[in-house]
Amino acid sequence: MEITKVNLTNYSDEVLKSEKPVLLDFYADWCGPCRMMADEIHAFAEENDGYKVCKLNVDEAGELAQLYGVLSIPTVVLIKNGKEVDRFVGGREKADIEDFVNANK
């Protein structure tokens, strides 16, 4: 499954109005742990059609990072029906991401 890049312009349509639960990855290009986790997020997206996976660059959409109270990156937020369900901060492996979403079904 494709990963959608989210910004101020498409945030509402891609995240808030999504019919599927959204795994929203807050990252920055300069962030080492974010770069390491990018492959894990991509692997999760490829194997989990039941979730929409989105990435949000905090340097390009800082207002959205503030809206979610993101203080450290990477931060991954699970959103269902436009509402935050849960989050984790820090790098994780694909299996940990799967455990995270399965714990919030």
N, C-alpha and C positions, 0 to 999 in steps of 0.2 A: 504494500500500500504506500502511496505517496505521502511525503511529509509536507505539510502546508506551512509556508512562512507567514506569520501573522504580524500585522502592523496596525497603526491607528485607523487606517482606511478600511481594512477588511475584518477587523477584530469582531465586530458584532455579528456579521454574517457567518464567519468561520467558527467562532467559539460559542457565543451566546445562543445562536440559533441552530446549532448543530443538532441533528437528530441522533447522533451517536455520542457516547461519552467522549470527552476530549482529554488527551494527555498533553498538557501545555508545558513545554520545556523553555524556561527562561535561561538565556545564555549570553555570552559575548565572545566575539572572535578571538580576543586576546586571552581568554580564560583557559588555562591548561586543563583543569578537570572537565570543563565543558567540552573541549575538543576530544578528550579521551572518552567521554560518555556519548559522543555523537554517534559512534558506531553501534553502541548498545541500543540507543533510541531507534536508529535505523533498522536494526535487526528486529526489535520489538514491533515496529510498524509493519515490516514485511510479513510477519507471522500472525498478526492480530487484526483481522478485518473488522472486528466489532468495535474498534476504537479509532477515533480520528486523532492523528498525532500532529501537533503543531509546534513550531519553534518561534520564539519571540526574542529578538536581539534587544537586550536592555539598553544598549547605547542608541538604538534607533527608535525605540518606543518606551522611553523612560517613564512616561506618564502611566502606561499600563503596568509597568513593574511597580510603581508607587501605589497604584490602585490595589494591587495584590499584596502590598507590604513586603516585597522581595528585598531582602537585605544582603543576601549572599547568593552566589551562583556557583554551580547550577542549582536551580530550584525547579522542581517538577510538580505541577498542580493538576489534580484530577478534577474535571468539571463535568457535572451531569445536569442537564436541563438549565444551563446557564449559571449554575451555582457551584461553588467550590465544595468538594466532598472531602478531600484530603490532600496532603502535600508531603514531599520529602526534600531535604536539602543535602547536596553533596552527590558525588559520583556513585553510580550503581551499575551492576551488571544486568544483562537482559533478564536473567532468572529472578533477580531482586525486583525488577520493574514488573514482571509478571506476577510475582507474589503480592506486590503493592496493589495492583489493580484487582486481583482476585480477592484480596481482603476487603475490597470496597464494592463488591457486587451487590 
